């Protein structure tokens, strides 16, 4: 039994090397899910290794060498829909190197599309983990190491005698404060936030779940509209630990809605101010939570909340209702104004390319986006996740099953009165129009916002998925000089 335990002890957690130019444009982000899973595996006596192949920009030759050098007993990877192709390639590579290696894949896409994965890729996928992975991975490792009964492990799917076996789901982890984390396994020099000089960036989760029902989103299904928050004290203590142990000075919250509980969120803000934590926070939240917090928005600023993304999604009330956003158009404008008033960076996105969209409707959205006036606006192509509530409405308009293109950048839904190329062209035009508008209004911004916008538009124009689009922009000479100045500042 001891020999068997040693045989299945080393677990290599690999991120797929998928890149679309979206997340990479602003920084290099770590996979916080692996920090939790590695922490739970290590607490249970296993030897986890985190290998962020995506952030390292490693190709498959480098991944092959790393796997060969480490010789893990188990290889686990993670995949959202656009990354599933590369996630499965990683597992195939693992089996090609050593057929005895156990392969595991989890996250949103495998949670819902396990039947398709096993139908087409069963030769090199041993187990799929559905939902939260910390307890499931430990139980699976215990069963494998001790030759136990994997059918008793909840939250997994596997093949047996040519048939798919789906085990029952376990309840969500109730007390997130108890989860161990493996921050010491992170290669910290990799992770930076581009707009901030000398930054060390962490991704941290203060809560899990979402109680909303946005029809295009996967989170309401993944979390079953359930939400749980860590205690304010536990979360703030973690930020202090990351600051003191690893020099982390900017944190992005992985939460869908960190502000859901007003009482908990205000306690977090109060502790950040009282303890003078000093770590800049980047977060996403909802329009209605911001409006709710109007009287305490000053606390956001004092607590070093530096950047807030609001999921506005559309300037059309009909589209907002279709997306089940549960907000009004005028509320989005009000919330953005409130954040801007605190000199906090505002960001939002607009989901375009729906079946009824036209060239005219997309251009109208751009003009209305200028009226909303967030600092950053991204015009994204609707991604028809095959498990989303809105999928049946979109499936007849989908032009490809290549999931790697379901990345919010490449249009895969053809509107009734547009070609795919027209959608691509209009999304590019939208970005050019919006950021030229922002450059032309630099004089109306605070000094902080002006410096931020010059840096960010330089990044967008040179190293994001919009770089090709922005190259075609005819910029006034004074704007070019500002961007050139940003390049010089960044180089020093």
Secondary structure, DSSP 8 states (H G I E B T S, - for coil): -HHHHHHT-EEEEEE-----SSGGGTB----HHHHHHHHHHHHTT-EEEEE-TTTTT--HHHHHHHHHHH--SEEEEE--GGGHHHHHHHHHHHHHH-TTSEEEEESHHHHH-HHHHHHHHTTT--EEE-S--HHHHHHHHHHHHTT--GGGSTTEEEEETTEEEE-------S-GGG----GGGS-GGG--BTTSTT--EEEE-SEEE-----TT-SHHHHTTT-EEE--HHHHHHHHHHHHHHH---EEEE--S-TTSSHHHHHHHHHHHHHTT---EEEEEE-HHHHHHTGGGHHHHHHTTEEEEEEEEE-S-HHHHHHTT----HHHHHHHHHHHHHTT-EEEEEEEE--TT--HHHHHHHHHHHHHHT-SEEEEEE----TTSTTHHHHGGGB----GGG-SSSS--B--TT--HHHHHHHHHHHHHHHHHHHHHTGGGS-HHHHHHHHHHHHHHHHHSTTHHHHHT----HHHHHHHHHHHHHHH-
